[in-house]
Amino acid sequence: MSGTESQVGGDFEHAAPQYGMTIADFVRSVFVPEHVAMKGLAGRNHYRAILKHVLTPEEADRAFEIAPENSKTKLKAVPDWPYLGDLRLCDTRPDDVRQLISAALARGYSTQTVSHIRNVVSAIFAHARKKQWFPGENPASVVAVPEITHKEAHALTLAQVEKVLRAMHYPEKEMALMAILTDMTLAEICGLQWKWVNLTAACSYADGEPIPPLTIAVRKQWYCGELADAGRKRRQRNVPIPPPLLPILIELSRRAAFTAPDDFLLVSRNGTPLIEQDIALRRLKPIGRDLQMPWLSWHVFRRTHTTLAYEIGTQFLGNRVAGAASM
């Protein structure tokens, strides 16, 4: 037996009780408050999502102090899944991490997700080693994951844009139009409130901020069920409303309900913000299958904006898109 193994099983554990702490307890009491809490909103949501494959979903919710009745997760503990939560820090070995990775691959998880799982486990033990609560080599560092294969990056042609828009209805059509005609992300589009949209020829104000005429002020985004600031400061910007988009926004502003300043531009029947992933699954993917474009996604529309605006100019793009949208 090596000196390190002897220390892990004996002296270390007796000298410091934290070596006997389970991974679930360490994540809840140390890793989340000291490491995850220091991340931005996107980082915290990423850890919360991936930890539900490392710990049971219930353990992950407890780590983030989310009561069962308030949990938005649809994940349930999978029988026979090799969760790491009950393992003691001092007992965890590379084979334990390898079993977790193998289970994820066998269940059909993408190599990107599998890599995220391994990296989160690695981050947990890196933090434990930093605190000198885990001696020896990081058990995730020697576990290999398959090489990530990148999918082909698709962008729509003008003919495809017109065909797709003709097949769309509210709200996916409006979401697609805003993605094609502006540089806004889907999180920004879903988080857009009326007070940040100026459809007039005069300056308006929202929360004390001036908004120029015919302008969308990008200040917020709807991300993982929360309204938050639009990323870093550089993402907070004023976007001129393209002429083809103006009549569409005006029509939305004239609907019977949900047009108060704090209401969202695009809403469900109940007036709640739209969830881009849900709309993609229920509306966008079926359209893509019907049109032999199984790769159709919100990223494709944003890539289309960049590609076509560069190739043919934003004005010509806007005119063609407006023509297709009105059909």
Secondary structure, 3 states (H helix, E strand, C coil): CCHHHHHHHHHHHHHCHHHHCEHHHHHHHHHHHHCHHHCCHHHHHHHHHHHHHHCCHHHHHHHCCCCHHHCCCCCCCCCCCCCCCCCEHHHCCHHHHHHHHHHHHHCCCCHHHHHHHHHHHHHHHHHHHHCCCCCCCCCCCCCCCCCCCCCCCCCCCHHHHHHHHHCCCCCHHHHHHHHHHCCCCHHHHHCCEHHHEECCCCCEEECCEEECCCEEEECEEEECCEEEECCCHHHCEEEECCCCCHHHHHHHHCCCCCCCCCCECCECCCCCECCHHHHHHHHHHHHHHHCCCCCCCHHHHHHHHHHHHHHHCHHHHHHHHHHHHCC
